């Protein structure tokens, strides 16, 4: 696991029941994310728990994927985009989080047509 949850997570752990898709994204596991989406997970769902680098709650799955670093970030985003992310969510995140994206993710967002 690439993320070390702080006391904030432990205090809210009893009230949060994340989906399998959310867990795969938080673990930065592209293969698990792809499987969840292939078998019907909602790419437009929202996550209501804490996440590293994310201040908004609830946050869309795409925002959660953008919190990942390195190669998993692009793969996670690609799988989510391929499943049909809401156009408004995509446009809002593309404008606001351009500086948080890895180079390959920036290129993916520039070429993706909603």
N, C-alpha and C positions, 0 to 999 in steps of 0.2 A: 504494500500500500504506500503510495507516494504522499499521502496527506496525513499529518499528525493532528487529529482533532483536539481542540483546546477545551477548556472548562465549559465554554459556551455549548459545545455539542453534548457533553455529558449531562448538563443541566436540562437539556431539552430532549434527551434520548428516549425517554419514556413516552413522549407525545408524538414522536416521528415514526412513521412506518413507510420508508421509501420503497418505491417499486424496484423491481429487478433491473429495469433500464437505468434508473437513477443510480443504483449501486454499481452497475457496470461503468457508467460514466465517471462516477467519483473515484473508482479504482483505476481509471484511465485504461480500460480494457476494451480495445476496439472490436475484437472478435466477439466478446460477450454482448456488446452494444449491437453489433450487426445481427446476431442471433435473436436478440429480444425484438428488434424491429422487424425482422423477417417473419416472426411468429405473432405479429400483431400489436406490439407495444405502441403507444401513442407518442409520436415524435413531438407533438405540440403540447404535451402535458407540462405541468409546472411542479417545481420542487419547493417545498415549504421549510426546509431545514437549513442549517448553516453549511457554508461552503467556503473554502479558502479563496480569498480575493473577491468574493461576491457580497455586496452589501444589501442588495435588494432581496426582498422575500415577499411573495413567491417569485422564483425566477424560472424562465423557460429552459427547457432541456438544452437548447442551443447555447444559452448563456453559461450553463453548467459545463458544457463541452469546451467553451472558450477559456474556462479557468484551468484547463489542463495545459501542460507545457510540452514542447518538443513535438516529435512525430505523432503521438497519440492525438494531439489537438486537431490536426488536419483530418485524420482518419475518422475521429468521432464526429466532427462537423460534417464531413462528406456523407457518412451514413445517415445522419439526421436530415441533411438537405435532400438526399435521394428519396426520403420517405415523405416529402412534401411539407416542409415547414411553412407556417403562416407567413404570407408575404410581408405584412406589417412588422412582425417580430424580426424577420430577416433584415429588412431595411433599417429598422431602428438600431439593431445591434451592429450592423455593418458600419453605420455612421459613427456610433458612439464608442465602439471598442476597437477601432482600427489599430491603435497603438499597442493593444494587448495581444494582437494576433502574431503568430509566427509567420515568416515570409511565405511558406507554402500555403498557409491558411488564408493569407491576404490574397494570394493569387486565385485560390479556390473561390473566394467570395467575389472577386472581380469577374470571374468567368461564369459564375452560376447565374442562371436566368430563372427567376421564380415563375 
